[in-house]
């Protein structure tokens, strides 16, 4: 059987991969903060006011809402870049990540 030759990487592939990795690393710490701060804060407030488990549940609810918003923003950022990348491919130019 014939050997398959792997496709050569291009500069655009490297930029896309770096952008994706950077976005995921940013997403990971943002998610950690969005989940831990409201949850731990709710737990501490429950202990202080003796309202177990109501404020912890409020914190968890805020965590879910915050997580959804963070993921939505990250997906929008990646979509903007991918649309610019596709337009650059069609025009035969190099795409650059969108500026914030």
C-alpha positions as CSV (number, residue, x, y, z in Angstrom):
1,X,0.0,0.0,0.0
2,X,1.1,3.5,-0.7
3,X,2.3,5.8,2.0
4,X,0.4,8.9,2.8
5,X,2.2,12.2,2.9
6,X,1.2,14.6,5.6
7,X,0.1,18.0,4.5
8,X,2.6,20.8,5.0
9,X,1.9,23.3,7.7
10,X,1.4,26.9,6.6
11,X,2.0,30.1,8.5
12,X,-1.8,30.6,8.7
13,X,-2.1,27.1,10.4
14,X,0.5,28.2,13.0
15,X,-1.3,31.5,13.7
16,X,-4.7,29.7,13.9
17,X,-3.3,27.1,16.3
18,X,-1.6,29.8,18.5
19,X,-4.8,31.8,18.6
20,X,-6.8,28.7,19.6
21,X,-4.4,27.7,22.3
22,X,-4.3,31.3,23.6
23,X,-8.0,31.5,23.7
24,X,-8.4,28.2,25.5
25,X,-5.8,29.2,28.1
26,X,-7.5,32.5,28.7
27,X,-10.8,30.6,28.9
28,X,-9.6,28.2,31.5
29,X,-8.5,30.8,34.1
30,X,-11.6,32.9,33.4
31,X,-13.9,29.9,34.0
32,X,-12.0,29.0,37.2
33,X,-12.6,32.5,38.6
34,X,-16.2,32.6,37.4
35,X,-17.0,29.3,39.2
36,X,-14.9,29.6,42.3
37,X,-15.5,33.2,43.4
38,X,-19.4,33.1,43.5
39,X,-19.5,29.6,44.9
40,X,-17.0,30.1,47.6
41,X,-18.5,33.6,48.3
42,X,-22.0,32.1,48.6
43,X,-20.7,29.4,51.0
44,X,-18.9,31.9,53.2
45,X,-22.0,34.1,53.3
46,X,-24.1,31.1,54.2
47,X,-21.8,30.3,57.1
48,X,-21.8,33.9,58.3
49,X,-25.6,34.4,58.0
50,X,-26.5,30.8,58.9
51,X,-28.7,30.5,55.7
52,X,-27.4,27.1,54.4
53,X,-27.6,26.3,51.4
54,X,-29.4,29.3,49.8
55,X,-26.6,31.7,49.1
56,X,-24.3,28.8,47.9
57,X,-27.1,28.0,45.4
58,X,-27.2,31.6,44.4
59,X,-23.5,31.6,43.9
60,X,-23.7,28.4,41.8
61,X,-26.4,30.0,39.6
62,X,-24.2,33.1,39.1
63,X,-21.3,30.7,38.2
64,X,-23.4,29.0,35.5
65,X,-24.5,32.4,34.1
66,X,-21.0,33.7,34.1
67,X,-19.6,30.6,32.5
68,X,-22.1,30.7,29.7
69,X,-21.2,34.4,29.0
70,X,-17.5,33.6,29.0
71,X,-17.9,30.8,26.6
72,X,-20.2,32.8,24.3
73,X,-17.6,35.6,24.2
74,X,-14.8,33.2,23.4
75,X,-16.8,31.6,20.6
76,X,-17.6,35.0,19.1
77,X,-14.0,36.0,19.2
78,X,-13.0,32.8,17.4
79,X,-15.7,33.2,14.9
80,X,-14.6,36.8,14.1
81,X,-11.1,35.5,13.5
82,X,-12.2,32.6,11.4
83,X,-14.4,34.9,9.2
84,X,-11.4,37.2,8.7
85,X,-9.2,34.2,8.0
86,X,-11.6,32.9,5.4
87,X,-11.9,36.3,3.7
88,X,-8.1,36.6,3.6
89,X,-7.9,33.1,2.0
90,X,-10.4,34.2,-0.6
91,X,-8.4,37.4,-1.3
92,X,-5.0,35.7,-1.1
93,X,-3.8,37.7,1.8
94,X,-2.7,36.9,5.3
95,X,-5.2,37.2,8.1
96,X,-4.4,38.9,11.4
97,X,-6.3,38.3,14.7
98,X,-8.9,40.9,15.5
99,X,-7.9,43.7,17.9
100,X,-9.8,44.1,21.1
